[in-house]
Each structure stands twice: as structure tokens, then as C-alpha cells.
């Protein structure tokens, strides 16, 4: 909940500016690349987040609003079936037009229209406040995607160019590993209160948990390297059937961005190509890899309920943490009406829930009840492992 018109407008403008700040290290050619379906070109993210504000708010609610370009809805819609036709996801990188400069002009136009309209307090109805908040957090989600997509684009370039020397993604794990014990009992899960959350965090409900223990630290690169050197990627008994098929079909032998040069373990980071930081949390791994590693250790991944019940006892936010929970609706979950109902509910199938946040997550965006979700083979996000038993 935003406490005032000024606070909401400041939050909006700060968010809009940050997306553009993230793109400042890019060369113009970097804005257009789409190496794989899951990665969108940076310029598309800038346009899509702008389209969201234009189509969901300005066009529907601001009297006399003049659309910037009627063709942009087709270009920048993502997966909203109810919002009309759109460019196929795999073709986003094929679009040389609109140009990067025109997309920045589009952003400036929509941001100025929002600023002008929201500066008048009488326009800020509860419905508009809610829509603007969703738009802000939607853009923050895309800021994280911007960073991870940029890393994929640059990290799959044979030159392995540096994005930013100042970006720190591999802070060493400083705490000693300990096991946090929680008793059996009934725990409350889910968001409650007036602060912003997504609909998939609702409604707050009770779950019974058996006694369990959860690690206070994430698995490090050094620990994961032991798994590799012990033949973890060659032992079919550690893997789900689908996971083993994925390993074999894709010749997976290490986390994404790991390399070996002259016998030295290296990894590509947004700060450049560097020796593997052994003390940093392992990242860019799939659920399949997280599960296999836990099996090798004789342990398991926590459920998302165990994670939420225990999260106040450990530090989190460096890596999105795979859980053993399928991404499903909570009891009493209701999709929002209209197009916004497509935001989360339609994806509640064949995906795993992740908790926490990562070094790429924007400020003021995550919380203990936040539920991220990905298909189990994906690993271009900053994903990691916390063990349980």
C-alpha cells in the first residue's frame, strides 16, 4: 500500500529510471539479441513494461489519452491472450524496428503521461493505485529479467564481454553451516495485510509440517564442485528420469556459465570472465541439478512451506532457491478478473516454486511470501540450493 500520491509517483519514476540505468552499459547491438526463446532482447523489455502501463492504465482510464503508436500493442504484448494478437515470443529478436531510440521515446512519452495524470490526486482512485502498483512491480520483475537476459546474451558471446565491473553477484558465504530445527506443528503460510503482494501469495492459510531441519547457508561452488568431481553428472541413480534425459540430451556437465581453461575452473559473471569463486553460492542450476545434488548428499530440498516457516532464521536473497513444491494455487485462490487474471494463475502447471530472491532482484520487490516459478530445466536465472532433512 502506497501512503500518498507523491510516494506512489516517486516509486513509479524511480522504477522507470532504474530500467534504463540497467541498460546504460549496453552497446546498441546488445539491445536486439535473442539467443534462445526464454531470453528476450533488452529493447523488448523496455517496450513491454511501457506497453503494460499504456494498455492497462492510460488507454483505459485517462480521458482523452492519445496512444503513442497503435501497432506497439502487437509488438510488446507478451502472453496476454485477452489483450489481442502479438509477435510470437521466439521472433522478438528478429525485429530491427521499432529502433532502440524510438522505444526510449515511447518510454518517455508514457512516463510523462503517467506523471502528468497521477500528479492530480483526484485521479488516484483505489483501482488506479492498485494498477500502478502492479505495473511498478511488473517492471521490477522485468528488471531482473533484463539482468539475467543480458548475462545470457553476453555470456554466450565468444568474446565473453563484461557488462559492469561494479556488479557483484558472488558474495562469499560467510556463515558456518548449521542445521536449523523446527518442530512439528501448524504454521501459517501466505501473505496477509495491506502491503503489496501478488495474487498467488493469497490467501493466508495453515499447513501442518512434520519436524524438519533446514540449512542456514546455501550450497557453495566448492561443495557443488565436489559433486561434479565425484561423478554426479554420470550417475543416473541420482536423477529424476526427466532430469537424466535432460542431462544426456544436452550434454550437461556443470552449472551454466562454468568453464575450464588450462585446468582452472572459471565462470562467466556480469563482472567478466573470472576464476570460479569457490566460496560463493552455486548458481544458474536447474531444479534437476538441485535435486540430484541433494540426493548425492543424502538430503533433500525443502518444500516451499518449510522454507517460509523457517526463513526468519537464515539470510536469504542471494539466489532464488529451488523448493520441492509444485507451483499450485493456495486454498481459496481466485484469479483476478480480466487480463490481469492471466498474470499468475495460468502458469500453475508443470512448474516448480522458488523462494527468496537473488542478486538481480530489484530493491523493494521481494518478501518472505513471494513465490517465483520456473520449469525444472531452466537455469538462466540466479538459482541456487538450500538443503533440508
C-alpha positions as CSV (number, residue, x, y, z in Angstrom):
1,X,0.0,0.0,0.0
2,X,1.4,3.4,-1.0
3,X,0.7,6.1,1.6
4,X,0.4,9.1,-0.7
5,X,0.2,10.3,-4.3
6,X,3.7,11.7,-4.0
7,X,5.1,8.5,-2.7
8,X,3.4,6.4,-5.4
9,X,4.7,8.8,-8.2
10,X,8.2,8.8,-6.8
11,X,8.2,5.0,-6.6
12,X,6.9,4.9,-10.2
13,X,9.5,7.3,-11.6
14,X,12.3,5.7,-9.7
15,X,11.4,2.3,-11.1
16,X,11.1,3.6,-14.7
17,X,14.5,5.3,-14.4
18,X,16.2,2.2,-13.0
19,X,15.2,0.0,-16.0
20,X,17.1,2.5,-18.2
21,X,20.0,2.6,-15.8
22,X,20.4,-1.1,-16.1
23,X,20.8,-0.7,-19.9
24,X,23.4,2.0,-19.8
25,X,26.4,-0.4,-20.1
26,X,24.9,-1.9,-23.3
27,X,26.1,-1.2,-26.8
28,X,23.3,-0.6,-29.3
29,X,23.7,-4.0,-30.9
30,X,23.2,-5.7,-27.5
31,X,19.6,-4.4,-27.3
32,X,18.3,-6.7,-30.2
33,X,19.8,-10.1,-29.5
34,X,17.7,-13.1,-28.6
35,X,19.8,-16.3,-28.4
36,X,17.0,-18.6,-27.1
37,X,13.3,-18.4,-26.6
38,X,13.5,-17.8,-22.9
39,X,15.7,-14.7,-23.3
40,X,14.1,-11.6,-24.6
41,X,16.0,-8.7,-26.2
42,X,16.7,-5.8,-23.8
43,X,14.8,-3.4,-26.0
44,X,11.7,-5.6,-25.9
45,X,11.7,-5.5,-22.1
46,X,11.9,-1.7,-22.2
47,X,8.9,-1.6,-24.6
48,X,6.9,-4.3,-22.9
49,X,7.0,-2.7,-19.5
50,X,5.9,0.6,-21.1
51,X,3.1,-1.1,-23.0
52,X,1.8,-2.5,-19.7
53,X,1.3,1.0,-18.3
54,X,-0.2,2.3,-21.6
55,X,-2.7,-0.6,-22.2
56,X,-3.7,-1.4,-18.7
57,X,-3.9,2.1,-17.3
58,X,-3.6,5.1,-19.7
59,X,-5.7,3.8,-22.6
60,X,-8.5,2.5,-20.3
61,X,-8.6,5.2,-17.6
62,X,-7.0,8.5,-18.7
63,X,-9.6,10.7,-20.5
64,X,-8.5,11.8,-24.0
65,X,-5.3,9.7,-23.9
66,X,-3.7,9.5,-27.3
67,X,-2.0,6.2,-28.0
68,X,1.7,6.6,-28.9
69,X,1.6,4.0,-31.7
70,X,-1.3,1.7,-32.4
71,X,1.0,-1.0,-33.7
72,X,3.0,-1.3,-30.5
73,X,0.4,-3.4,-28.7
74,X,1.1,-6.2,-31.3
75,X,4.9,-5.8,-30.8
76,X,5.1,-5.6,-27.0
77,X,2.2,-7.8,-25.7
78,X,3.8,-10.8,-24.1
79,X,1.3,-13.6,-23.2
80,X,-2.0,-11.8,-22.6
81,X,-4.3,-13.7,-24.9
82,X,-7.2,-11.4,-23.9
83,X,-5.3,-8.3,-25.0
84,X,-5.1,-9.3,-28.6
85,X,-2.6,-10.7,-31.2
86,X,1.1,-10.3,-30.6
87,X,4.5,-11.2,-32.0
88,X,5.5,-14.8,-31.4
89,X,7.9,-15.0,-28.5
90,X,10.7,-16.6,-30.5
91,X,10.6,-13.8,-33.0
92,X,11.2,-10.9,-30.6
93,X,14.9,-10.8,-31.6
94,X,14.0,-10.6,-35.3
95,X,12.6,-7.1,-35.0
96,X,15.0,-4.3,-36.0
97,X,12.1,-1.9,-35.7
98,X,11.0,-0.1,-33.7
99,X,14.5,1.1,-33.1
100,X,16.1,1.5,-29.7
101,X,15.8,5.2,-29.9
102,X,12.1,5.0,-30.7
103,X,11.5,2.7,-27.8
104,X,13.1,5.2,-25.5
105,X,10.9,7.9,-27.0
106,X,7.9,5.7,-26.3
107,X,9.1,5.2,-22.7
108,X,9.5,9.0,-22.2
109,X,6.1,9.7,-23.7
110,X,4.2,7.2,-21.5
111,X,6.2,8.1,-18.3
112,X,5.4,11.8,-18.9
113,X,1.7,11.0,-19.4
114,X,1.6,9.0,-16.2
115,X,3.4,11.7,-14.3
116,X,1.0,14.4,-15.5
117,X,-2.1,12.4,-14.8
118,X,-1.1,11.0,-11.4
119,X,0.1,14.4,-10.1
120,X,-3.5,15.2,-9.7
121,X,-4.6,13.4,-6.5
122,X,-8.2,13.1,-7.6
123,X,-7.2,10.7,-10.3
124,X,-5.7,8.3,-7.8
125,X,-8.7,6.1,-7.1
126,X,-8.1,2.8,-5.2
127,X,-8.4,0.9,-8.5
128,X,-5.8,3.2,-10.2
129,X,-3.4,2.9,-7.2
130,X,-3.6,-0.9,-7.4
131,X,-3.0,-0.9,-11.1
132,X,0.0,1.4,-10.8
133,X,1.5,-0.7,-8.0
134,X,1.1,-3.8,-10.2
135,X,2.7,-2.0,-13.1
136,X,5.6,-1.0,-10.9
137,X,6.3,-4.5,-9.6
138,X,5.8,-5.9,-13.1
139,X,8.6,-3.6,-14.3
140,X,10.7,-4.7,-11.3
141,X,10.3,-8.3,-12.4
142,X,11.5,-7.3,-15.8
143,X,14.5,-5.5,-14.4
144,X,15.6,-8.9,-13.0
145,X,14.9,-10.5,-16.4
146,X,16.9,-7.7,-18.0
147,X,20.0,-8.6,-16.0
148,X,19.6,-12.3,-16.5
149,X,18.9,-12.0,-20.2
150,X,21.8,-9.6,-20.6
151,X,24.0,-12.1,-18.9
152,X,22.8,-14.8,-21.2
153,X,23.4,-12.6,-24.3
154,X,26.9,-11.6,-23.3
155,X,27.8,-14.9,-21.7
156,X,27.1,-16.8,-24.9
157,X,29.2,-14.4,-27.0
158,X,32.6,-16.0,-27.7
159,X,34.3,-12.7,-26.5
160,X,32.6,-13.0,-23.1
161,X,32.3,-9.3,-22.7
162,X,32.0,-7.6,-19.3
163,X,28.6,-6.0,-18.5
164,X,29.7,-4.0,-15.5
165,X,32.8,-4.3,-13.3
166,X,30.8,-3.0,-10.3
167,X,28.1,-5.6,-10.4
168,X,28.7,-8.0,-7.5
169,X,26.9,-11.4,-8.0
170,X,29.2,-13.8,-6.0
171,X,29.4,-12.6,-2.4
172,X,31.1,-15.3,-0.4
173,X,29.1,-17.4,2.1
174,X,30.4,-16.1,5.4
175,X,28.3,-18.1,7.9
176,X,29.3,-21.5,9.2
177,X,26.9,-24.2,8.0
178,X,24.4,-25.1,10.7
179,X,21.1,-27.0,10.8
180,X,18.0,-25.1,12.0
181,X,15.5,-27.3,13.6
182,X,11.7,-26.7,13.5
183,X,9.2,-28.7,15.5
184,X,6.2,-30.4,14.1
185,X,3.1,-28.2,14.1
186,X,0.7,-25.9,12.3
187,X,2.3,-23.0,10.5
188,X,0.6,-20.1,8.7
189,X,1.7,-19.6,5.1
190,X,0.9,-16.8,2.7
191,X,0.6,-13.0,2.6
192,X,-1.6,-11.0,4.9
193,X,-2.0,-7.3,5.3
194,X,-2.3,-4.1,3.2
195,X,1.2,-4.2,1.6
196,X,1.5,-5.2,-2.0
197,X,1.6,-8.9,-3.0
198,X,0.7,-10.9,-6.0
199,X,-2.5,-12.9,-6.1
200,X,-0.5,-16.2,-6.0
201,X,0.6,-15.4,-2.4
202,X,-3.1,-15.4,-1.2
203,X,-4.8,-16.4,0.8
204,X,-3.1,-16.9,4.1
205,X,-3.7,-20.5,5.3
206,X,-2.5,-23.1,7.8
207,X,-0.3,-26.1,7.0
208,X,0.9,-28.9,9.1
209,X,4.6,-29.7,9.0
210,X,6.5,-32.7,10.3
211,X,9.6,-31.9,12.2
212,X,12.4,-30.9,9.9
213,X,15.8,-29.3,9.7
214,X,17.0,-26.7,7.1
215,X,20.5,-25.4,6.4
216,X,21.2,-21.8,7.4
217,X,23.5,-21.5,4.3
218,X,23.3,-22.1,0.6
219,X,25.4,-24.7,-1.2
220,X,28.6,-23.2,-2.4
221,X,30.6,-23.6,-5.6
222,X,33.2,-25.6,-3.7
223,X,30.6,-28.0,-2.4
224,X,29.0,-28.4,-5.8
225,X,32.4,-28.9,-7.4
226,X,32.8,-32.0,-5.1
227,X,29.6,-33.3,-6.6
228,X,30.9,-32.9,-10.2
229,X,34.3,-34.5,-9.3
230,X,32.5,-37.4,-7.7
231,X,30.8,-38.2,-11.0
232,X,27.4,-36.7,-10.1
233,X,26.6,-35.9,-13.7
234,X,27.4,-39.5,-14.7
235,X,25.4,-41.3,-12.1
236,X,21.8,-41.9,-13.4
237,X,20.7,-43.1,-10.0
238,X,20.8,-39.5,-8.6
239,X,18.5,-38.1,-11.1
240,X,14.8,-38.0,-12.0
241,X,14.1,-39.8,-15.2
242,X,13.3,-36.5,-17.0
243,X,16.4,-34.9,-15.4
244,X,18.7,-37.7,-16.6
245,X,17.2,-37.4,-20.1
246,X,17.9,-33.6,-20.0
247,X,21.5,-34.2,-18.9
248,X,22.1,-36.7,-21.7
249,X,20.3,-34.8,-24.4
250,X,22.1,-31.5,-23.6
251,X,25.5,-32.9,-22.5
252,X,25.2,-31.1,-19.2
253,X,28.4,-31.4,-17.1
254,X,28.3,-28.3,-14.9
255,X,26.2,-25.3,-13.9
256,X,25.6,-22.7,-16.7
257,X,28.5,-20.3,-17.3
258,X,31.1,-22.7,-15.9
259,X,34.2,-23.2,-18.0
260,X,37.6,-25.0,-17.6
261,X,40.7,-23.2,-19.0
262,X,44.1,-24.9,-18.7
263,X,42.8,-27.0,-15.8
264,X,41.4,-24.0,-13.9
265,X,37.7,-23.7,-13.1
266,X,36.3,-20.4,-14.5
267,X,32.9,-18.8,-14.7
268,X,31.3,-16.0,-16.7
269,X,29.8,-13.3,-14.5
270,X,28.3,-9.9,-15.3
271,X,31.6,-8.5,-14.0
272,X,33.5,-10.5,-16.6
273,X,35.2,-13.9,-17.1
274,X,36.8,-14.9,-13.8
275,X,38.2,-17.8,-11.8
276,X,35.4,-19.7,-10.1
277,X,34.7,-18.1,-6.7
278,X,34.6,-21.3,-4.5
279,X,33.1,-19.6,-1.5
280,X,30.2,-18.1,-3.4
281,X,26.7,-19.8,-3.6
282,X,26.4,-22.0,-6.6
283,X,24.0,-20.5,-9.2
284,X,22.5,-21.0,-12.6
285,X,21.4,-24.6,-11.9
286,X,18.2,-26.3,-12.8
287,X,15.8,-28.0,-10.4
288,X,17.0,-31.3,-11.9
289,X,20.6,-30.4,-10.8
290,X,19.5,-29.2,-7.3
291,X,17.6,-32.4,-6.8
292,X,20.5,-34.6,-7.9
293,X,22.9,-32.8,-5.7
294,X,20.6,-33.2,-2.7
295,X,20.3,-36.9,-3.4
296,X,24.1,-37.2,-3.6
297,X,24.4,-35.6,-0.2
298,X,21.7,-37.9,1.2
299,X,19.5,-34.9,1.9
300,X,16.6,-33.2,0.1
301,X,15.2,-29.8,-0.9
302,X,12.8,-28.0,1.4
303,X,9.2,-27.6,0.5
304,X,8.1,-24.0,0.0
305,X,6.1,-24.2,3.2
306,X,9.1,-25.4,5.2
307,X,11.1,-22.5,3.6
308,X,8.6,-19.9,4.6
309,X,8.2,-21.3,8.1
310,X,11.9,-21.2,8.7
311,X,13.0,-18.1,6.6
312,X,13.4,-15.8,9.6
313,X,16.2,-18.0,10.9
314,X,18.5,-17.6,8.0
315,X,19.7,-14.9,5.5
316,X,18.1,-15.2,2.0
317,X,18.1,-13.1,-1.2
318,X,21.4,-14.1,-2.9
319,X,19.8,-16.8,-5.0
320,X,16.4,-17.9,-6.0
321,X,16.1,-21.2,-4.0
322,X,14.5,-24.3,-5.7
323,X,12.0,-26.0,-3.5
324,X,10.4,-29.4,-3.7
325,X,6.9,-27.8,-4.2
326,X,5.0,-27.8,-7.4
327,X,3.7,-24.3,-8.3
328,X,0.0,-24.6,-7.4
329,X,-2.8,-22.3,-6.1
330,X,-3.3,-21.8,-2.4
331,X,-6.6,-22.7,-0.8
332,X,-9.1,-20.0,-1.7
333,X,-7.1,-18.7,-4.5
334,X,-9.1,-16.6,-7.0
335,X,-7.8,-15.2,-10.3
336,X,-8.2,-11.5,-10.9
337,X,-10.9,-10.7,-13.4
338,X,-10.0,-9.8,-17.0
339,X,-6.5,-9.8,-18.5
340,X,-4.7,-9.4,-15.1
341,X,-6.0,-12.8,-14.2
342,X,-3.5,-14.2,-16.8
343,X,-0.6,-12.8,-14.7
344,X,0.0,-15.8,-12.5
345,X,-2.9,-18.3,-12.4
346,X,-2.5,-19.6,-16.0
347,X,1.0,-20.9,-15.2
348,X,0.1,-23.1,-12.3
349,X,1.0,-26.4,-14.0
350,X,4.3,-28.3,-14.6
351,X,6.5,-25.8,-12.8
352,X,8.4,-25.7,-9.5
353,X,8.2,-23.0,-6.9
354,X,11.3,-21.0,-5.9
355,X,11.6,-18.7,-2.9
356,X,13.8,-15.8,-1.7
357,X,15.2,-13.6,-4.4
358,X,18.5,-13.0,-6.0
359,X,21.3,-10.5,-6.5
360,X,19.4,-9.5,-9.6
361,X,16.1,-8.8,-7.8
362,X,15.3,-5.1,-7.7
363,X,15.0,-3.3,-4.4
364,X,11.6,-3.3,-2.5
365,X,10.3,-6.2,-4.6
366,X,10.7,-9.4,-2.7
367,X,9.3,-10.6,0.6
368,X,9.0,-13.9,2.6
369,X,5.8,-14.9,0.9
370,X,7.0,-14.2,-2.7
371,X,6.5,-17.2,-5.0
372,X,8.6,-17.4,-8.1
373,X,8.2,-20.3,-10.5
374,X,10.0,-21.9,-13.4
375,X,10.1,-25.1,-15.4
376,X,12.5,-27.6,-13.9
377,X,15.1,-27.4,-16.7
378,X,15.6,-23.7,-16.7
379,X,18.7,-22.2,-15.2
380,X,19.4,-18.8,-16.7
381,X,18.1,-17.1,-13.6
382,X,20.3,-16.8,-10.4
383,X,19.1,-20.1,-8.9
384,X,20.7,-21.9,-6.0
385,X,20.3,-24.7,-3.4
386,X,19.3,-24.7,0.3
387,X,19.2,-28.2,1.7
388,X,16.8,-29.8,4.2
389,X,16.4,-33.1,6.0
